[in-house]
Every structure is written in structure tokens, then in C-alpha cells.
Amino acid sequence: MTDSQEPAIEEIKEKMKTVKHKILVLSGKGGVGKSTFSAHLAHGLAEDENTQIALLDIDICGPSIPKIMGLEGEQVHQSGSGWSPVYVEDNLGVMSVGFLLSSPDDAVIWRGPKKNGMIKQFLRDVDWGEVDYLIVDTPPGTSDEHLSVVQYLATARIDGAVLITTPQEVSLQDVRKEINFCRKVKLPIIGVVENMSGFICPKCKKESQIFPPTTGGAELMCQDLEVPLLGRVPLDPLIGKNCDKGQSFFTDAPDSPATLAYRSIIQRIQEFCDLRQSKEENLINS
Amino acid sequence: MEAAAGVWGWGWRPQAASVGPRTCLRARFSQEALDLGPLNLTLRGGSGRGGFSASCLEPLTCIFQGPVSNGAACWRQGPGNLAGIRHIILVLSGKGGVGKSTISTELALALRHAGKKVGILDVDLCGPSIPRMFGAQGKAVHQCDRGWAPVFLDREQSISLMSVGFLLEKPDEAVVWRGPKKNALIKQFVSDVAWGELDYLVVDTPPGTSDEHMAAIEALRAYQPLGALVVTTPQAVSVGDVRRELTFCRKTGLR
């Protein structure tokens, strides 16, 4: 469907004018920590009270964001200016299909076209307001949801995608496909994050590889495919615990190696977005 | 048969060394709007193995194009390719990364160890893990007179596999398809793969409750699947998605 046939694309472009930076969090593989990363990226960026952060969960079948952000049971309200996101903090708003279900056990058994319709509504009808960063958490794979979000945001300019993987080859082989997908749809790649990369025992401090990088891990893959490796986040049982409780891991374990890794990755993502913005401004001014 | 681009068909039975059906098929299919990315299916002929005889001797490259409606005139079911299967088990989970493919693999190996003949059907089209789990990357799907021959791991044919991973020319190629195209391939996996006589068919699925799951269940319903094995990890984030999967099972009548 071309732009002229899809009026929603223009409407979304208008709506996205108040959103400065848009970041997609992708992975070909499931269960590598996309939602966990998206949530903590949002928490990390929102620590600066002067920035307005929006977190959009387009995983229609398995919406994890409400649980991870501690917003289970919340509902979406509608106003004259559109759907209101659910706010965790004053400067952190969240939207997910999870808020639209009448019961948390309700299964969303939708085929592609209906999922696309929902994503269109999320992008067009949610009143995000002035936002510095919109983070979009995606389901695993390279299918309807991914095609739709890229298509609908095509004219609104996505800053880039962050790809999450674990060190095993079973994960990397799916992430390579995702990198190819990004290149096919001309989506800039901010970089790759290697999650669950090593486990440090809290008692003896010895490091073990729970998911051994038998084929060189994300580092070798990034070298081969010429994409930046943003960082490695070690496995910390407190992360999973905090996700289940719906709290920010940073508050519970500020000195964990995982927190430090996250902060460094978040900083690199901010630098990427700022650099992109200044390049664009130079282009406009020249 | 010369190597040429064509449309890989639903219900098309190739005849030995003839170009006729392929060209005929192109006329029967209407070319609809492209999804992103063509799928190159390379089917290589080979000598017959254990009851199968190959009918193509030349590499045939077919390009998958366009979504096909389920009611396409040229679609017809294969000759009961699942009739020889005693039990069908689906391995599901709402959540990704909990170990569905791992469990499917271990289940198949355990059943084989118990002397059963097992097939694994991998309907995860975007992230097919089954070929790697069995060390069968790079194997190709052969064609026989009864349809597509699954990939066998050993001479006894005690484990047979089918996955989109075997149909990709390059392992890093992304299958970027929308729902209707995925549905069509899954239906083809169910009806056109000549599984033969099996004690168990294990169906490995992607995470979620969407097109692949609905297509697999619709296609398998006539063969009365035994039921579903739902996989989870202990965390609440996982269990939440799995509760939804259990609702899905109830709604679709899967035990």
C-alpha cells in the first residue's frame, strides 16, 4: 500500500512531530530481554526529570510491559485529544494492549491485519504530547508488527533500532536475520546489546557463562556484520525479580555490574540520537 | 527441468522432467502485491531413499511471491500425508525464549530412544531453530512423488524434520512475511510434506497466539492432535503470557 493510499501514515507523521527521538527495540529471538531492556531504557532516560519519555509496547500477543512497569490492572482513558497513556512517573508514559484487556488471562488471538490495525491506533490515536524519547518494544520475529511499525513511522523518521541478543548461536542466528531485516527496510541500527552475558555469583564473585558464546558471541557477529556492539549486560537474578515486582532494577541494585552496563549502553544510545539530530540540523541549515 | 524462476505452488505435483506444470501454474496464480522479500526455494533432486523416488534431477529455484488466499482455486490437499501419524503434539508458549524448541528437540530424542519414529514440524517461520538444534543446517528439502520429503537425520529415518530453515538459500536470510503468506506455507507443510508412518509428530511453534498457531491448528484439526505441551519458566512475566496461551488452548479446543 503506497503512502497516498494510507491516510494513517500522514496522520501518524503529524502526531509524531511532537516526538523528538524514536527508538525500536528488536530481536529476532524471543526471551532475550527486549521488554526488560525497553523498560529499563525508559527508566534510565526518565531519571532526568526534564526529559519526557514514552514507552509503547506493540507485542500484541504477549504484552509484558504492564507487568514489568508495575502497571497491571491499569486502564486507558480517552479524552478529546486521544487515548491517554498510563503514567508511571510524571515524565514516563506507557501504552500497551495489556491495558485494554478485561482480564490478564485474556488471550489476544488475532491475525496479522487486526494486529496492524491496533498498532496504527497506538501510533495515531494515543496523545503522547511533547516527548523526547519514544521507545517501541516489539515482539520477537520479523513479521506483521515489525513491518507495520516501520511502514507507519516511515515518514516520521525512526532514529534507529537497538537489537538484543544472548551469547548463544541459537539466538545470534535469529538476530542476524533481524539485522538483515533492518537493512532491507533501511532502518538504521544503533547497535546490538548482548544480554545475559555471564553470571557473577553474589557469594563467591566467580563468573560463569550460563549461555556460552560458542560461536564468538555478539562481539564476533557485530564485527562480521559491521554493526556496533553497545555493551554486554550480565545475568543478575535481581533483574528478573524486579521485573516480576514491576520495579526498576536500578533502584534496587544501583551498584550491580548489570546496572553499570545498562547505564553505559543508555548513554551510548543518547549520544547516537543527539549526533543524528545535530547532523539533520546541519543538513537543514546548510 | 531447467532452473528458472516460477511460483512455487500449492497442490502442484511435479512430473518427471517436464516444464509444463510450472508454466501452467504461473498462469493459474494471480500475482498479488509483494510482501517484502522473496523466498527462494531450492529443491534439489537426488537418488531415491527408503521408498522415496525423486522426480527432479536439476536444481529448481522458485520464487515465492505474493500472499495467496486460502480459497485459491489451485489449492488442493495432498493425499492425506498425515494419515500415517499416530499422535500429534503441539509445543506452545505465549512467551518467547522459554525453551519450546529445546523441549521439542529433547522430546523427539527421548521418543526415538524409546524406539518410536518421530517427526518434528517447525512452524516458526521467522526464527526457525530446529535445524540448528539437530545439527542439520545446510540440509536441503528433496521432492518426491508424494510431495516434499522431510529431512532425515539417520538411515533408519527414525527422526524426520521440516522447517523453513531448510528452504532458505542463505541461513541469515530474513523471512519477512505478513500473516496470509505464513498461513499458506504452514498449510503446505501440513499437507504436502510426505511424513510417512510416524508414531509422533511434534509441532514446534513460535511465541504468541497468532497466525502461525491458528494456521497450524486449523490445518491439523482434521487429524485430531493429541494436545498441547505448554512451556514456561518460573518468573511471573513468563507465567502471565502462558496463562494467555492456556486461554488460547481452551478457545481452540486443544487439550
Interface residues (C-beta under 8 A of the other chain):
Chain A: M1 G28 K29 G30 G31 V32 S35 I60 C61 G62 S64 K67 I68 P104 D105 D106 A107 V108 I109 W110 R111 G112 P113 K115 P139 P140 G141 T142 S143 D144 H146 L147 E169 V170 Q173 D174 R176 K177 E178 I179 N180 F181 K184 V185 G240 C243 D244
Chain B: A33 D35 L36 G37 G94 K95 G96 G97 V98 S101 C126 G127 S129 R132 M133 P171 D172 E173 A174 V175 V176 W177 R178 G179 P180 K182 P206 P207 G208 T209 S210 D211 H213 M214 Q235 A236 V237 G240 D241 R243 R244 E245 L246 T247 F248 K251 T252
